[in-house]
């Protein structure tokens, strides 16, 4: 078996650091692409908020069967970039269709 000798510790360390960065970047890129594709919403219903309505009452009838109502409210708030308690009469809310 052939033995290798490290002549420059700096070059050896830089080489392995570059390998680690490339591997980590590749891994994160693949995970990021999968995550982005999984959260893409193609369709949505537009609801106009009237007095006395909350985001919880707006999502009734729109929650998919395989999803918890709390999770759907989270998706609606994130999709519209709003705080669930901050809707006002006259606001337009987009409800994603999964």
N, CA, C and O atoms as a printed pandas DataFrame, in Angstrom:
     atom_number atom_name residue_name chain_id  residue_number  x_coord  y_coord  z_coord
0              1         N          UNK        A               1    0.833   -1.169    0.000
1              2        CA          UNK        A               1    0.000    0.000    0.000
2              3         C          UNK        A               1    0.885    1.242    0.000
3              4         O          UNK        A               1    1.888    1.327    0.709
4              5         N          UNK        A               2    0.488    2.159   -0.790
5              6        CA          UNK        A               2    1.287    3.371   -0.946
6              7         C          UNK        A               2    0.887    4.407    0.104
7              8         O          UNK        A               2   -0.303    4.608    0.346
8              9         N          UNK        A               3    1.838    5.050    0.714
9             10        CA          UNK        A               3    1.570    6.078    1.716
10            11         C          UNK        A               3    1.826    7.445    1.100
11            12         O          UNK        A               3    2.785    7.658    0.358
12            13         N          UNK        A               4    0.923    8.364    1.442
13            14        CA          UNK        A               4    1.066    9.727    0.957
14            15         C          UNK        A               4    1.511   10.610    2.106
15            16         O          UNK        A               4    1.159   10.388    3.265
16            17         N          UNK        A               5    2.279   11.595    1.759
17            18        CA          UNK        A               5    2.790   12.505    2.765
18            19         C          UNK        A               5    2.241   13.909    2.490
19            20         O          UNK        A               5    2.292   14.390    1.358
20            21         N          UNK        A               6    1.728   14.547    3.507
21            22        CA          UNK        A               6    1.204   15.905    3.363
22            23         C          UNK        A               6    2.376   16.871    3.442
23            24         O          UNK        A               6    3.063   16.971    4.458
24            25         N          UNK        A               7    2.583   17.590    2.321
25            26        CA          UNK        A               7    3.699   18.525    2.276
26            27         C          UNK        A               7    3.305   19.905    2.800
27            28         O          UNK        A               7    4.121   20.619    3.382
28            29         N          UNK        A               8    2.028   20.268    2.581
29            30        CA          UNK        A               8    1.575   21.580    3.023
30            31         C          UNK        A               8    0.238   21.414    3.749
31            32         O          UNK        A               8   -0.767   21.061    3.132
32            33         N          UNK        A               9    0.230   21.664    5.037
33            34        CA          UNK        A               9   -0.999   21.536    5.812
34            35         C          UNK        A               9   -2.036   22.561    5.373
35            36         O          UNK        A               9   -3.234   22.277    5.386
36            37         N          UNK        A              10   -1.589   23.740    4.988
37            38        CA          UNK        A              10   -2.510   24.780    4.533
38            39         C          UNK        A              10   -3.236   24.338    3.264
39            40         O          UNK        A              10   -4.460   24.450    3.183
40            41         N          UNK        A              11   -2.494   23.838    2.273
41            42        CA          UNK        A              11   -3.108   23.378    1.032
42            43         C          UNK        A              11   -4.067   22.214    1.289
43            44         O          UNK        A              11   -5.145   22.160    0.697
44            45         N          UNK        A              12   -3.689   21.299    2.151
45            46        CA          UNK        A              12   -4.527   20.159    2.495
46            47         C          UNK        A              12   -5.840   20.625    3.137
47            48         O          UNK        A              12   -6.913   20.135    2.784
48            49         N          UNK        A              13   -5.753   21.566    4.075
49            50        CA          UNK        A              13   -6.935   22.091    4.757
50            51         C          UNK        A              13   -7.841   22.844    3.801
51            52         O          UNK        A              13   -9.059   22.676    3.848
52            53         N          UNK        A              14   -7.274   23.666    2.938
53            54        CA          UNK        A              14   -8.058   24.424    1.961
54            55         C          UNK        A              14   -8.771   23.463    1.007
55            56         O          UNK        A              14   -9.941   23.665    0.681
56            57         N          UNK        A              15   -8.076   22.430    0.563
57            58        CA          UNK        A              15   -8.670   21.442   -0.334
58            59         C          UNK        A              15   -9.908   20.808    0.299
59            60         O          UNK        A              15  -10.959   20.743   -0.338
60            61         N          UNK        A              16   -9.797   20.340    1.541
61            62        CA          UNK        A              16  -10.931   19.697    2.201
62            63         C          UNK        A              16  -12.036   20.693    2.538
63            64         O          UNK        A              16  -13.210   20.324    2.545
64            65         N          UNK        A              17  -11.688   21.936    2.815
65            66        CA          UNK        A              17  -12.711   22.958    3.062
66            67         C          UNK        A              17  -13.519   23.210    1.796
67            68         O          UNK        A              17  -14.741   23.343    1.858
68            69         N          UNK        A              18  -12.851   23.277    0.652
69            70        CA          UNK        A              18  -13.556   23.487   -0.622
70            71         C          UNK        A              18  -14.458   22.293   -0.926
71            72         O          UNK        A              18  -15.594   22.475   -1.363
72            73         N          UNK        A              19  -13.974   21.094   -0.705
73            74        CA          UNK        A              19  -14.780   19.889   -0.925
74            75         C          UNK        A              19  -16.027   19.913   -0.037
75            76         O          UNK        A              19  -17.125   19.597   -0.496
76            77         N          UNK        A              20  -15.856   20.285    1.225
77            78        CA          UNK        A              20  -16.988   20.332    2.158
78            79         C          UNK        A              20  -18.002   21.397    1.733
79            80         O          UNK        A              20  -19.208   21.164    1.809
80            81         N          UNK        A              21  -17.528   22.557    1.291
81            82        CA          UNK        A              21  -18.426   23.634    0.863
82            83         C          UNK        A              21  -19.205   23.222   -0.373
83            84         O          UNK        A              21  -20.410   23.462   -0.448
84            85         N          UNK        A              22  -18.548   22.614   -1.334
85            86        CA          UNK        A              22  -19.231   22.168   -2.552
86            87         C          UNK        A              22  -20.269   21.100   -2.221
87            88         O          UNK        A              22  -21.389   21.149   -2.729
88            89         N          UNK        A              23  -19.913   20.143   -1.382
89            90        CA          UNK        A              23  -20.855   19.083   -1.009
90            91         C          UNK        A              23  -22.058   19.650   -0.264
91            92         O          UNK        A              23  -23.196   19.281   -0.557
92            93         N          UNK        A              24  -21.822   20.534    0.688
93            94        CA          UNK        A              24  -22.910   21.128    1.454
94            95         C          UNK        A              24  -23.803   21.997    0.569
95            96         O          UNK        A              24  -25.026   21.964    0.705
96            97         N          UNK        A              25  -23.208   22.764   -0.326
97            98        CA          UNK        A              25  -23.988   23.602   -1.233
98            99         C          UNK        A              25  -24.852   22.756   -2.156
99           100         O          UNK        A              25  -26.010   23.090   -2.407
100          101         N          UNK        A              26  -24.301   21.678   -2.653
101          102        CA          UNK        A              26  -25.071   20.786   -3.519
102          103         C          UNK        A              26  -26.247   20.182   -2.759
103          104         O          UNK        A              26  -27.370   20.148   -3.262
104          105         N          UNK        A              27  -25.985   19.711   -1.561
105          106        CA          UNK        A              27  -27.040   19.124   -0.733
106          107         C          UNK        A              27  -28.140   20.149   -0.438
107          108         O          UNK        A              27  -29.322   19.839   -0.586
108          109         N          UNK        A              28  -27.774   21.340   -0.030
109          110        CA          UNK        A              28  -28.760   22.377    0.288
110          111         C          UNK        A              28  -29.526   22.822   -0.953
111          112         O          UNK        A              28  -30.716   23.129   -0.872
112          113         N          UNK        A              29  -28.855   22.856   -2.090
113          114        CA          UNK        A              29  -29.529   23.206   -3.334
114          115         C          UNK        A              29  -30.597   22.202   -3.700
115          116         O          UNK        A              29  -31.692   22.579   -4.117
116          117         N          UNK        A              30  -30.289   20.930   -3.548
117          118        CA          UNK        A              30  -31.266   19.888   -3.866
118          119         C          UNK        A              30  -32.432   19.934   -2.890
119          120         O          UNK        A              30  -33.586   19.841   -3.309
120          121         N          UNK        A              31  -32.158   20.073   -1.613
121          122        CA          UNK        A              31  -33.220   20.152   -0.607
122          123         C          UNK        A              31  -34.070   21.400   -0.839
123          124         O          UNK        A              31  -35.293   21.339   -0.714
124          125         N          UNK        A              32  -33.455   22.512   -1.167
125          126        CA          UNK        A              32  -34.183   23.753   -1.422
126          127         C          UNK        A              32  -35.096   23.650   -2.624
127          128         O          UNK        A              32  -36.213   24.167   -2.591
128          129         N          UNK        A              33  -34.653   23.000   -3.682
129          130        CA          UNK        A              33  -35.496   22.838   -4.866
130          131         C          UNK        A              33  -36.701   21.968   -4.566
131          132         O          UNK        A              33  -37.804   22.255   -5.032
132          133         N          UNK        A              34  -36.507   20.921   -3.804
133          134        CA          UNK        A              34  -37.617   20.046   -3.452
134          135         C          UNK        A              34  -38.622   20.807   -2.602
135          136         O          UNK        A              34  -39.828   20.680   -2.812
136          137         N          UNK        A              35  -38.149   21.590   -1.652
137          138        CA          UNK        A              35  -39.026   22.347   -0.773
138          139         C          UNK        A              35  -39.814   23.394   -1.548
139          140         O          UNK        A              35  -41.010   23.558   -1.311
140          141         N          UNK        A              36  -39.180   24.094   -2.454
141          142        CA          UNK        A              36  -39.854   25.138   -3.230
142          143         C          UNK        A              36  -40.928   24.538   -4.116
143          144         O          UNK        A              36  -42.024   25.091   -4.214
144          145         N          UNK        A              37  -40.642   23.434   -4.754
145          146        CA          UNK        A              37  -41.612   22.813   -5.634
146          147         C          UNK        A              37  -42.810   22.285   -4.843
147          148         O          UNK        A              37  -43.927   22.271   -5.361
148          149         N          UNK        A              38  -42.599   21.854   -3.609
149          150        CA          UNK        A              38  -43.684   21.305   -2.811
150          151         C          UNK        A              38  -44.634   22.356   -2.276
151          152         O          UNK        A              38  -45.777   22.019   -1.967
152          153         N          UNK        A              39  -44.232   23.597   -2.150
153          154        CA          UNK        A              39  -45.080   24.643   -1.584
154          155         C          UNK        A              39  -45.680   25.577   -2.626
155          156         O          UNK        A              39  -46.259   26.600   -2.262
156          157         N          UNK        A              40  -45.561   25.260   -3.893
157          158        CA          UNK        A              40  -46.087   26.127   -4.933
158          159         C          UNK        A              40  -47.609   26.013   -4.983
159          160         O          UNK        A              40  -48.155   24.913   -5.074
160          161         N          UNK        A              41  -48.286   27.153   -4.923
161          162        CA          UNK        A              41  -49.741   27.182   -4.997
162          163         C          UNK        A              41  -50.117   27.733   -6.369
163          164         O          UNK        A              41  -49.746   28.852   -6.724
164          165         N          UNK        A              42  -50.852   26.940   -7.130
165          166        CA          UNK        A              42  -51.218   27.334   -8.482
166          167         C          UNK        A              42  -52.562   28.073   -8.528
167          168         O          UNK        A              42  -52.740   29.000   -9.318
168          169         N          UNK        A              43  -53.499   27.657   -7.678
169          170        CA          UNK        A              43  -54.840   28.232   -7.727
170          171         C          UNK        A              43  -55.221   28.779   -6.361
171          172         O          UNK        A              43  -54.715   28.334   -5.331
172          173         N          UNK        A              44  -56.121   29.750   -6.373
173          174        CA          UNK        A              44  -56.613   30.303   -5.119
174          175         C          UNK        A              44  -57.986   30.912   -5.330
175          176         O          UNK        A              44  -58.338   31.313   -6.440
176          177         N          UNK        A              45  -58.758   30.976   -4.256
177          178        CA          UNK        A              45  -60.058   31.648   -4.250
178          179         C          UNK        A              45  -59.878   32.995   -3.571
179          180         O          UNK        A              45  -59.146   33.107   -2.587
180          181         N          UNK        A              46  -60.540   34.012   -4.093
181          182        CA          UNK        A              46  -60.464   35.352   -3.499
182          183         C          UNK        A              46  -61.718   35.594   -2.681
183          184         O          UNK        A              46  -62.838   35.454   -3.173
184          185         N          UNK        A              47  -61.512   35.962   -1.424
185          186        CA          UNK        A              47  -62.609   36.234   -0.494
186          187         C          UNK        A              47  -62.479   37.677   -0.017
187          188         O          UNK        A              47  -61.386   38.129    0.322
188          189         N          UNK        A              48  -63.612   38.403    0.008
189          190        CA          UNK        A              48  -63.620   39.778    0.525
190          191         C          UNK        A              48  -64.124   39.738    1.966
191          192         O          UNK        A              48  -65.171   39.158    2.253
192          193         N          UNK        A              49  -63.379   40.353    2.851
193          194        CA          UNK        A              49  -63.687   40.333    4.277
194          195         C          UNK        A              49  -64.794   41.341    4.563
195          196         O          UNK        A              49  -64.741   42.486    4.113
196          197         N          UNK        A              50  -65.802   40.897    5.323
197          198        CA          UNK        A              50  -66.868   41.795    5.769
198          199         C          UNK        A              50  -66.756   41.950    7.287
199          200         O          UNK        A              50  -65.976   41.250    7.932
200          201         N          UNK        A              51  -67.527   42.856    7.839
201          202        CA          UNK        A              51  -67.458   43.137    9.275
202          203         C          UNK        A              51  -67.809   41.890   10.089
203          204         O          UNK        A              51  -68.769   41.186    9.777
204          205         N          UNK        A              52  -67.035   41.630   11.117
205          206        CA          UNK        A              52  -67.284   40.522   12.026
206          207         C          UNK        A              52  -66.663   39.204   11.607
207          208         O          UNK        A              52  -66.799   38.215   12.328
208          209         N          UNK        A              53  -65.991   39.151   10.476
209          210        CA          UNK        A              53  -65.374   37.906   10.028
210          211         C          UNK        A              53  -63.934   37.818   10.509
211          212         O          UNK        A              53  -63.237   38.823   10.649
212          213         N          UNK        A              54  -63.517   36.601   10.752
213          214        CA          UNK        A              54  -62.122   36.340   11.102
214          215         C          UNK        A              54  -61.561   35.394   10.063
215          216         O          UNK        A              54  -62.295   34.842    9.244
216          217         N          UNK        A              55  -60.265   35.214   10.105
217          218        CA          UNK        A              55  -59.643   34.304    9.139
218          219         C          UNK        A              55  -60.138   32.880    9.370
219          220         O          UNK        A              55  -60.205   32.077    8.439
220          221         N          UNK        A              56  -60.484   32.577   10.621
221          222        CA          UNK        A              56  -60.983   31.240   10.941
222          223         C          UNK        A              56  -62.349   31.002   10.314
223          224         O          UNK        A              56  -62.621   29.902    9.832
224          225         N          UNK        A              57  -63.209   32.010   10.312
225          226        CA          UNK        A              57  -64.530   31.840    9.693
226          227         C          UNK        A              57  -64.438   31.862    8.168
227          228         O          UNK        A              57  -65.266   31.257    7.486
228          229         N          UNK        A              58  -63.437   32.555    7.634
229          230        CA          UNK        A              58  -63.278   32.617    6.179
230          231         C          UNK        A              58  -62.838   31.279    5.580
231          232         O          UNK        A              58  -63.225   30.942    4.461
232          233         N          UNK        A              59  -62.043   30.530    6.311
233          234        CA          UNK        A              59  -61.509   29.287    5.754
234          235         C          UNK        A              59  -62.476   28.112    5.857
235          236         O          UNK        A              59  -62.222   27.059    5.272
236          237         N          UNK        A              60  -63.587   28.268    6.592
237          238        CA          UNK        A              60  -64.575   27.187    6.664
238          239         C          UNK        A              60  -65.038   26.812    5.270
239          240         O          UNK        A              60  -65.401   27.678    4.473
240          241         N          UNK        A              61  -65.025   25.532    4.979
241          242        CA          UNK        A              61  -65.441   25.055    3.666
242          243         C          UNK        A              61  -64.329   25.036    2.633
243          244         O          UNK        A              61  -64.520   24.514    1.535
244          245         N          UNK        A              62  -63.176   25.592    2.960
245          246        CA          UNK        A              62  -62.048   25.615    2.021
246          247         C          UNK        A              62  -60.889   24.717    2.467
247          248         O          UNK        A              62  -59.946   24.489    1.709
248          249         N          UNK        A              63  -60.967   24.214    3.692
249          250        CA          UNK        A              63  -59.880   23.391    4.234
250          251         C          UNK        A              63  -59.910   22.019    3.558
251          252         O          UNK        A              63  -60.945   21.353    3.565
252          253         N          UNK        A              64  -58.783   21.586    2.973
253          254        CA          UNK        A              64  -58.739   20.243    2.376
254          255         C          UNK        A              64  -58.971   19.161    3.432
255          256         O          UNK        A              64  -58.677   19.357    4.611
256          257         N          UNK        A              65  -59.493   18.038    2.999
257          258        CA          UNK        A              65  -59.821   16.932    3.921
258          259         C          UNK        A              65  -58.592   16.383    4.634
259          260         O          UNK        A              65  -58.692   15.926    5.772
260          261         N          UNK        A              66  -57.441   16.420    3.981
261          262        CA          UNK        A              66  -56.236   15.830    4.566
262          263         C          UNK        A              66  -55.399   16.841    5.346
263          264         O          UNK        A              66  -54.241   16.568    5.662
264          265         N          UNK        A              67  -55.978   18.016    5.664
265          266        CA          UNK        A              67  -55.206   19.059    6.341
266          267         C          UNK        A              67  -55.972   19.572    7.558
267          268         O          UNK        A              67  -57.196   19.707    7.528
268          269         N          UNK        A              68  -55.239   19.851    8.617
269          270        CA          UNK        A              68  -55.813   20.425    9.823
270          271         C          UNK        A              68  -56.148   21.898    9.568
271          272         O          UNK        A              68  -55.444   22.588    8.831
272          273         N          UNK        A              69  -57.227   22.364   10.188
273          274        CA          UNK        A              69  -57.664   23.751    9.982
274          275         C          UNK        A              69  -56.585   24.747   10.412
275          276         O          UNK        A              69  -56.400   25.775    9.760
276          277         N          UNK        A              70  -55.871   24.452   11.501
277          278        CA          UNK        A              70  -54.807   25.351   11.967
278          279         C          UNK        A              70  -53.685   25.457   10.945
279          280         O          UNK        A              70  -53.143   26.538   10.716
280          281         N          UNK        A              71  -53.341   24.337   10.337
281          282        CA          UNK        A              71  -52.296   24.330    9.314
282          283         C          UNK        A              71  -52.732   25.133    8.092
283          284         O          UNK        A              71  -51.924   25.848    7.499
284          285         N          UNK        A              72  -54.007   25.017    7.711
285          286        CA          UNK        A              72  -54.521   25.762    6.564
286          287         C          UNK        A              72  -54.524   27.266    6.848
287          288         O          UNK        A              72  -54.176   28.063    5.977
288          289         N          UNK        A              73  -54.919   27.656    8.072
289          290        CA          UNK        A              73  -54.890   29.079    8.453
290          291         C          UNK        A              73  -53.459   29.602    8.376
291          292         O          UNK        A              73  -53.230   30.725    7.927
292          293         N          UNK        A              74  -52.496   28.789    8.814
293          294        CA          UNK        A              74  -51.088   29.175    8.715
294          295         C          UNK        A              74  -50.701   29.406    7.255
295          296         O          UNK        A              74  -50.041   30.396    6.941
296          297         N          UNK        A              75  -51.106   28.501    6.357
297          298        CA          UNK        A              75  -50.790   28.655    4.939
298          299         C          UNK        A              75  -51.447   29.904    4.352
299          300         O          UNK        A              75  -50.826   30.615    3.562
300          301         N          UNK        A              76  -52.687   30.173    4.729
301          302        CA          UNK        A              76  -53.393   31.364    4.231
302          303         C          UNK        A              76  -52.679   32.630    4.695
303          304         O          UNK        A              76  -52.474   33.553    3.907
304          305         N          UNK        A              77  -52.301   32.676    5.968
305          306        CA          UNK        A              77  -51.608   33.855    6.504
306          307         C          UNK        A              77  -50.267   34.048    5.820
307          308         O          UNK        A              77  -49.900   35.175    5.486
308          309         N          UNK        A              78  -49.533   32.969    5.608
309          310        CA          UNK        A              78  -48.227   33.060    4.951
310          311         C          UNK        A              78  -48.377   33.425    3.478
311          312         O          UNK        A              78  -47.589   34.210    2.950
312          313         N          UNK        A              79  -49.380   32.863    2.813
313          314        CA          UNK        A              79  -49.605   33.139    1.393
314          315         C          UNK        A              79  -49.968   34.604    1.162
315          316         O          UNK        A              79  -49.564   35.198    0.162
316          317         N          UNK        A              80  -50.736   35.189    2.094
317          318        CA          UNK        A              80  -51.164   36.583    1.969
318          319         C          UNK        A              80  -50.233   37.558    2.678
319          320         O          UNK        A              80  -50.436   38.771    2.609
320          321         N          UNK        A              81  -49.203   37.033    3.368
321          322        CA          UNK        A              81  -48.253   37.842    4.118
322          323         C          UNK        A              81  -48.969   38.739    5.132
323          324         O          UNK        A              81  -48.749   39.949    5.185
324          325         N          UNK        A              82  -49.827   38.110    5.928
325          326        CA          UNK        A              82  -50.594   38.841    6.944
326          327         C          UNK        A              82  -50.500   38.111    8.274
327          328         O          UNK        A              82  -50.102   36.947    8.335
328          329         N          UNK        A              83  -50.875   38.815    9.340
329          330        CA          UNK        A              83  -51.039   38.218   10.652
330          331         C          UNK        A              83  -52.508   37.787   10.746
331          332         O          UNK        A              83  -53.385   38.593   10.432
332          333         N          UNK        A              84  -52.816   36.546   11.165
333          334        CA          UNK        A              84  -54.208   36.082   11.179
334          335         C          UNK        A              84  -55.166   36.984   11.949
335          336         O          UNK        A              84  -56.356   37.006   11.634
336          337         N          UNK        A              85  -54.700   37.716   12.929
337          338        CA          UNK        A              85  -55.584   38.594   13.685
338          339         C          UNK        A              85  -55.669   40.004   13.137
339          340         O          UNK        A              85  -56.331   40.856   13.730
340          341         N          UNK        A              86  -55.014   40.267   12.019
341          342        CA          UNK        A              86  -54.922   41.632   11.495
342          343         C          UNK        A              86  -55.742   41.874   10.234
343          344         O          UNK        A              86  -55.344   42.697    9.409
344          345         N          UNK        A              87  -56.864   41.195   10.051
345          346        CA          UNK        A              87  -57.658   41.465    8.853
346          347         C          UNK        A              87  -58.746   42.476    9.182
347          348         O          UNK        A              87  -59.277   42.499   10.292
348          349         N          UNK        A              88  -59.064   43.297    8.214
349          350        CA          UNK        A              88  -60.036   44.364    8.372
350          351         C          UNK        A              88  -61.141   44.201    7.329
351          352         O          UNK        A              88  -60.907   43.617    6.271
352          353         N          UNK        A              89  -62.352   44.717    7.616
353          354        CA          UNK        A              89  -63.403   44.670    6.593
354          355         C          UNK        A              89  -62.938   45.385    5.321
355          356         O          UNK        A              89  -62.358   46.469    5.376
356          357         N          UNK        A              90  -63.204   44.757    4.187
357          358        CA          UNK        A              90  -62.779   45.302    2.906
358          359         C          UNK        A              90  -61.499   44.678    2.384
359          360         O          UNK        A              90  -61.178   44.829    1.206
360          361         N          UNK        A              91  -60.758   43.975    3.242
361          362        CA          UNK        A              91  -59.538   43.299    2.792
362          363         C          UNK        A              91  -59.890   42.173    1.823
363          364         O          UNK        A              91  -60.985   41.612    1.857
364          365         N          UNK        A              92  -58.946   41.870    0.977
365          366        CA          UNK        A              92  -59.100   40.781    0.024
366          367         C          UNK        A              92  -58.129   39.671    0.424
367          368         O          UNK        A              92  -56.918   39.886    0.461
368          369         N          UNK        A              93  -58.649   38.512    0.715
369          370        CA          UNK        A              93  -57.837   37.379    1.157
370          371         C          UNK        A              93  -57.862   36.306    0.060
371          372         O          UNK        A              93  -58.920   35.952   -0.461
372          373         N          UNK        A              94  -56.675   35.803   -0.272
373          374        CA          UNK        A              94  -56.572   34.716   -1.238
374          375         C          UNK        A              94  -56.434   33.406   -0.488
375          376         O          UNK        A              94  -55.512   33.239    0.310
376          377         N          UNK        A              95  -57.341   32.480   -0.735
377          378        CA          UNK        A              95  -57.319   31.168   -0.086
378          379         C          UNK        A              95  -56.750   30.147   -1.060
379          380         O          UNK        A              95  -57.377   29.855   -2.078
380          381         N          UNK        A              96  -55.572   29.600   -0.767
381          382        CA          UNK        A              96  -54.973   28.641   -1.683
382          383         C          UNK        A              96  -55.793   27.363   -1.791
383          384         O          UNK        A              96  -56.360   26.880   -0.812
384          385         N          UNK        A              97  -55.840   26.830   -3.007
385          386        CA          UNK        A              97  -56.539   25.570   -3.261
386          387         C          UNK        A              97  -55.472   24.499   -3.433
387          388         O          UNK        A              97  -54.644   24.577   -4.340
388          389         N          UNK        A              98  -55.495   23.493   -2.553
389          390        CA          UNK        A              98  -54.517   22.409   -2.614
390          391         C          UNK        A              98  -55.117   21.215   -3.303
391          392         O          UNK        A              98  -54.451   20.191   -3.457
